[in-house]
Amino acid sequence: MTTAAEFAVPDLHDAQIYREGRQHGIWAELRKTTPVVFVESPEGGSFWSVLAHEPAVRALADHSSFSSTRGMRLGADPVATAAATGKMLVITDPPRHGMIRRIISNAFTPRMVRRLERTMREIAVEVIEEALEQEECNFADTAARLPVSMICDMLGVPRQDWDFMLDRTKTAFGVGSGGDEHAADRAVQAHVDLFVYYEELMRERRRDPQEDIVSALVHGSIEGRPVTSEEVILNSNGLISGGNETTRHATIGGLLAFIDNPAQWNLLRERPDLLPSAVQEVLRYTTPAMHVMRTATGEVHLAGADIAEGDRVAVWLGSANRDESVFADPARFDIARSPNRHLTFAYGPHFCIGGALATTELTIMFEELSRRVERAERTGPVVRMASNLIGGYEQLPVRLTRRR
């Protein structure tokens, strides 16, 4: 067995590890001896990394020991985080977290859910048919259209503005910039454009409420106080970022997994009843949100590690989802895997509020792909994002052959 002395702890903050696809080998080596390991990063400072499933569940469930209020990702701006704490769902602890979450959840009326499902099917068929008509396509672009359309529909963004929102969100949250020196400036401008748009949408929904999340927020209240404009903007921005990135990259990574495992693709086409478990395996295997961060509120002992008050703790969901003690042959893509206790949507109070919606999107997307596509093949190199947060793709050039 490899010992900690034989395997030096790499800088898990380094985005190039993930761009080069080296993370799974590194995580697997570290899990053997140090399921919770201390990392010193020249760029990211020091932090603990939780790599195994059991301590990940414990850290995510225990908000009193592991707080979200000081940021939920490595590299977050501490000033911006402090300004948004208690206002933005993802960096707010219970009980206030539950109050914000309840307002958003109550927007999901049965009629709204039916509308969203109709839109999902329509957009999925549209983008797949367009891809089939092309000699080849960048599936990273194809997959982007469904999730941003869904989030826009949920928020109440009119359909004519969906392309604008797709462009602005991809730029604003372009964590896969790959060293582009102007990416940060463009991201700032994109955020400004989004905030201006939300301001206009809020004014409209105050006058004319609809069945959407912005309407629910602007007419909602917390502890007897109306939700502020700042809270509406922060949570709208958080929802469009989380909802877009996770589902988009799970779709891309899922198709790539099927391309690399054609027997699994044939099995899905032959056994459509396996679609629900196939979607869960896509979520586990791809784990688009690679980590979530917490901050220790006091001294805490976790899987052999003595964590001090104020220490940052990164829970690597992608590593927990390949923990050999929980998943048999975890590197294998197996659409019949059961049970499948993955942590792709995290765990505990911060379990992803859009988890059910994302699962439905992926179900519809892969259902329509399996109905319409005979086979998919790569036509060029895969380009991964340079990000320690999003396990995603900038390019997946493919050729889709129509099913006869």
C-alpha positions in Angstrom: 0.0 0.0 0.0 1.2 3.5 -0.8 2.0 5.5 2.3 1.5 9.2 2.9 5.3 9.6 2.8 5.5 7.9 -0.6 2.7 9.9 -2.1 3.1 13.6 -1.6 -0.1 15.6 -1.3 -0.6 17.5 -4.5 -2.0 21.1 -4.7 -5.7 20.2 -5.1 -6.4 23.9 -5.7 -4.5 23.7 -9.0 -7.0 23.9 -11.9 -4.6 22.2 -14.3 -5.0 18.9 -12.4 -8.7 18.8 -13.5 -8.1 20.2 -17.0 -5.7 17.3 -17.6 -8.0 14.7 -16.0 -5.6 13.6 -13.3 -7.8 14.1 -10.3 -9.2 10.6 -10.0 -5.8 8.9 -9.8 -4.7 11.5 -7.2 -7.9 11.1 -5.1 -7.7 7.3 -5.2 -4.1 7.4 -3.9 -5.0 9.8 -1.1 -8.1 7.9 0.0 -5.9 4.8 0.7 -4.3 6.5 3.7 -5.6 9.9 4.3 -9.4 10.3 3.7 -9.1 13.8 5.2 -5.9 15.4 4.2 -4.3 18.9 4.8 -3.4 20.7 1.6 -0.9 23.6 1.3 -1.5 25.6 -1.9 0.8 28.5 -3.1 -2.2 30.1 -4.7 -5.2 28.9 -2.6 -3.7 28.9 0.9 -4.2 26.0 3.3 -7.3 23.9 3.6 -8.5 20.4 4.5 -9.7 18.0 1.8 -12.4 15.4 2.6 -12.0 12.6 0.1 -14.0 9.6 1.4 -17.8 9.1 1.4 -18.4 8.7 5.2 -16.6 11.8 6.4 -18.1 13.8 3.4 -21.6 12.9 4.6 -20.8 13.9 8.1 -19.3 17.2 7.2 -22.2 18.0 4.8 -24.8 17.1 7.4 -23.3 18.9 10.4 -23.9 22.6 9.7 -23.2 23.5 13.3 -19.6 22.3 13.0 -19.1 23.0 9.3 -20.6 26.3 8.3 -21.4 27.6 4.8 -21.4 31.3 5.8 -17.8 31.9 4.9 -18.0 30.7 1.3 -18.9 27.5 -0.4 -16.0 27.2 -2.8 -12.2 27.5 -2.8 -11.0 30.8 -4.3 -14.2 32.7 -3.4 -13.8 36.5 -2.8 -14.1 36.9 1.0 -15.4 40.4 0.7 -18.2 39.4 -1.7 -18.9 36.3 0.4 -19.3 38.4 3.6 -21.7 40.8 1.8 -23.9 37.9 0.6 -23.9 35.8 3.7 -27.4 35.4 5.2 -28.9 36.6 1.9 -27.8 34.0 -0.7 -29.1 30.5 -0.2 -25.8 28.6 -0.7 -23.9 30.7 1.9 -26.5 30.8 4.6 -26.9 28.3 7.4 -30.1 27.1 9.1 -32.5 28.3 10.2 -32.4 31.2 7.8 -31.3 28.9 5.0 -34.6 27.1 5.3 -36.6 30.3 5.2 -35.1 31.3 1.9 -35.3 27.8 0.5 -39.0 27.6 1.4 -39.8 30.7 -0.7 -38.1 29.3 -3.7 -39.5 25.8 -3.3 -43.1 27.1 -3.0 -42.8 28.6 -6.5 -42.8 25.1 -7.9 -46.6 24.8 -8.3 -48.0 21.7 -10.1 -48.8 24.0 -13.1 -45.3 25.4 -13.2 -43.8 21.9 -13.1 -46.0 20.7 -16.0 -44.9 23.8 -18.0 -41.3 23.1 -17.3 -41.5 19.5 -18.3 -43.2 20.5 -21.6 -40.4 23.0 -22.3 -37.7 20.4 -21.4 -39.1 17.9 -24.0 -39.4 20.6 -26.6 -35.9 22.0 -26.2 -34.3 18.5 -25.9 -35.8 17.4 -29.2 -34.9 20.6 -30.9 -31.2 20.6 -29.9 -30.8 16.9 -30.7 -32.4 17.2 -34.1 -30.2 20.2 -34.9 -27.1 18.1 -33.9 -28.2 15.2 -36.0 -28.5 17.5 -39.1 -24.9 18.6 -38.8 -21.9 16.6 -40.0 -20.4 17.2 -36.6 -21.1 19.4 -33.6 -19.5 20.6 -30.4 -21.8 18.8 -28.0 -20.7 21.2 -25.2 -22.7 23.9 -27.1 -25.6 21.6 -27.8 -25.9 20.6 -24.1 -25.8 24.2 -22.9 -29.2 25.1 -24.3 -31.5 22.9 -22.3 -30.5 23.8 -18.7 -30.2 27.5 -19.2 -33.6 27.4 -20.9 -35.1 25.7 -17.9 -33.6 28.1 -15.3 -34.7 31.0 -17.4 -38.3 29.6 -17.5 -38.2 29.0 -13.8 -37.0 32.5 -13.0 -39.6 34.1 -15.4 -37.2 35.3 -18.1 -39.1 35.6 -21.4 -38.1 33.2 -24.1 -36.8 35.9 -26.4 -34.1 36.6 -23.8 -32.9 33.0 -23.3 -30.0 33.3 -25.8 -28.9 36.5 -24.1 -28.9 34.8 -20.7 -27.0 31.8 -22.1 -24.3 34.1 -23.4 -24.1 36.2 -20.3 -24.1 33.3 -17.8 -21.4 31.3 -19.8 -19.2 34.4 -19.7 -20.0 35.4 -16.1 -19.3 31.9 -14.7 -16.6 30.9 -17.2 -14.5 29.1 -14.7 -12.9 27.2 -17.5 -11.2 30.3 -19.0 -8.0 28.4 -19.4 -5.6 31.3 -18.6 -7.4 33.9 -20.8 -6.0 37.1 -19.4 -9.2 39.1 -20.3 -11.6 36.5 -19.0 -11.9 38.1 -15.6 -12.8 41.5 -17.1 -15.4 39.9 -19.4 -16.9 38.0 -16.4 -17.3 41.2 -14.4 -19.1 42.9 -17.3 -21.3 39.9 -17.8 -22.3 40.0 -14.1 -23.2 43.6 -14.4 -25.4 42.9 -17.4 -27.1 40.1 -15.5 -27.7 42.4 -12.5 -29.2 45.1 -14.7 -31.5 42.5 -16.3 -32.6 41.2 -12.9 -33.5 44.7 -11.8 -35.7 45.2 -14.8 -37.3 41.8 -14.3 -38.0 42.5 -10.6 -39.8 45.7 -11.5 -42.0 43.9 -14.0 -42.8 41.1 -11.5 -43.7 43.5 -8.7 -46.3 45.0 -11.0 -47.4 41.7 -12.7 -46.5 38.6 -10.7 -46.4 35.3 -12.6 -45.8 31.6 -11.7 -42.0 31.9 -11.4 -39.3 32.2 -8.8 -38.6 35.9 -9.2 -42.3 36.6 -8.6 -42.1 34.4 -5.5 -39.0 36.2 -4.2 -40.1 39.8 -4.8 -43.5 39.1 -3.1 -42.0 36.9 -0.3 -40.9 37.7 3.2 -38.5 36.4 5.8 -39.3 36.8 9.5 -41.9 39.5 8.6 -39.5 41.5 6.4 -40.0 41.6 2.6 -37.2 40.0 0.6 -34.9 42.7 -0.6 -33.9 43.4 -4.2 -30.3 42.4 -3.3 -31.5 39.0 -2.0 -33.6 38.5 -5.1 -30.6 39.2 -7.4 -28.2 37.1 -5.4 -30.4 34.1 -5.4 -31.5 34.4 -9.0 -27.8 34.6 -9.9 -27.0 31.6 -7.7 -29.8 29.5 -9.3 -28.9 30.2 -12.9 -25.2 29.5 -12.2 -25.8 26.2 -10.3 -28.7 25.0 -12.5 -26.8 25.7 -15.7 -23.4 24.4 -14.9 -24.4 21.1 -13.2 -26.9 19.8 -15.7 -24.9 21.0 -18.8 -21.7 19.2 -17.8 -23.5 16.1 -16.6 -25.1 15.9 -20.0 -21.8 16.3 -21.8 -19.9 14.0 -19.5 -22.7 11.5 -19.7 -22.6 11.3 -23.5 -18.8 11.0 -23.4 -19.2 8.1 -20.9 -21.5 6.3 -23.3 -19.1 7.0 -26.3 -16.3 5.4 -24.2 -18.6 2.5 -23.2 -20.6 1.6 -26.3 -22.0 -1.6 -24.6 -23.7 0.6 -22.1 -25.3 2.7 -24.8 -26.6 -0.4 -26.5 -27.9 -1.7 -23.2 -29.8 1.5 -22.6 -31.4 1.4 -26.1 -32.3 -2.3 -25.5 -33.5 -1.7 -21.9 -35.2 1.7 -21.7 -36.4 0.6 -18.2 -32.8 1.2 -17.1 -33.1 5.0 -17.8 -33.6 6.0 -14.1 -30.6 4.1 -12.9 -28.6 5.3 -16.0 -29.3 8.9 -15.0 -28.1 8.3 -11.5 -25.0 6.7 -12.8 -24.3 9.7 -15.1 -24.7 11.9 -12.1 -22.2 9.8 -10.0 -19.7 9.3 -12.8 -19.5 12.9 -13.9 -20.0 14.8 -10.6 -20.0 18.2 -12.2 -19.7 20.2 -9.0 -16.4 18.7 -7.8 -16.2 20.3 -4.4 -18.2 22.3 -1.8 -16.4 24.2 0.9 -17.3 24.6 4.6 -15.5 26.4 7.5 -15.0 24.8 10.9 -16.9 26.7 13.6 -14.7 25.1 16.4 -12.3 22.2 16.9 -13.6 19.1 15.3 -12.2 15.6 14.8 -13.0 14.1 11.4 -11.7 10.7 10.1 -8.4 11.0 12.0 -7.9 14.7 11.3 -7.9 17.4 14.0 -9.5 20.4 12.4 -9.2 23.8 14.1 -11.7 26.6 14.4 -11.6 28.7 11.2 -10.0 26.0 9.0 -11.4 25.7 5.5 -12.7 22.3 4.6 -13.2 21.3 1.0 -15.5 18.3 0.5 -14.5 16.6 -2.8 -17.8 15.2 -4.0 -16.1 13.7 -7.1 -13.8 11.7 -4.8 -16.5 10.6 -2.4 -18.5 9.3 -5.5 -15.6 7.0 -6.3 -15.0 5.7 -2.8 -14.2 2.0 -3.1 -15.8 1.2 0.2 -19.2 2.4 -1.0 -19.1 1.8 -4.8 -18.0 -1.5 -6.3 -15.5 -1.0 -9.1 -16.1 2.8 -8.9 -14.2 3.7 -12.1 -16.6 1.6 -14.2 -19.6 3.3 -15.8 -22.5 1.0 -15.0 -26.0 2.1 -15.9 -27.5 -0.7 -13.8 -25.6 0.2 -10.7 -27.7 -0.3 -7.5 -27.5 1.0 -4.9 -26.0 4.3 -6.0 -25.6 6.5 -2.9 -23.8 9.3 -4.8 -23.3 12.8 -3.3 -23.5 14.7 -6.6 -26.2 17.0 -5.2 -24.4 17.1 -1.8 -26.2 16.1 1.4 -27.9 17.5 4.4 -29.4 21.1 4.6 -27.7 22.2 1.4 -28.9 19.3 -0.7 -29.2 20.9 -4.1 -32.6 22.6 -4.4 -32.7 21.9 -8.1 -31.7 18.3 -7.8 -35.1 16.9 -8.9 -35.3 19.3 -11.8 -31.8 18.4 -12.9 -32.6 14.7 -12.7 -35.7 15.3 -14.9 -33.8 17.3 -17.4 -31.2 14.5 -17.7 -33.9 11.9 -17.9 -35.6 13.6 -20.8 -32.3 14.4 -22.6 -31.0 10.8 -22.5 -34.4 9.4 -23.3 -34.6 11.5 -26.4 -31.0 10.7 -27.3 -31.6 7.0 -27.0 -34.7 7.2 -29.1 -33.1 9.2 -31.9 -29.4 8.4 -31.9 -27.9 5.1 -33.2 -24.4 5.9 -32.1 -22.2 8.9 -31.2 -18.5 9.1 -32.0 -15.8 11.6 -31.2 -14.5 13.6 -34.1 -11.7 15.6 -32.3 -10.0 16.1 -29.0 -12.0 16.6 -25.8 -11.1 19.8 -24.0 -11.8 19.9 -20.3 -12.3 23.1 -18.2 -9.5 24.5 -16.2 -11.4 24.6 -12.9 -11.2 23.0 -9.4 -14.9 23.6 -9.0 -16.7 22.5 -12.1 -15.8 19.1 -13.7 -16.8 20.2 -17.1 -16.0 20.5 -20.8 -15.3 23.3 -23.2 -15.3 21.0 -26.3 -16.7 17.6 -27.1 -16.7 17.4 -30.9 -19.0 14.5 -32.0 -20.9 13.0 -34.9 -24.4 11.7 -34.1 -25.9 9.1 -36.4 -29.7 9.0 -36.6 -31.4 5.8 -35.3 -33.3 4.0 -38.1 
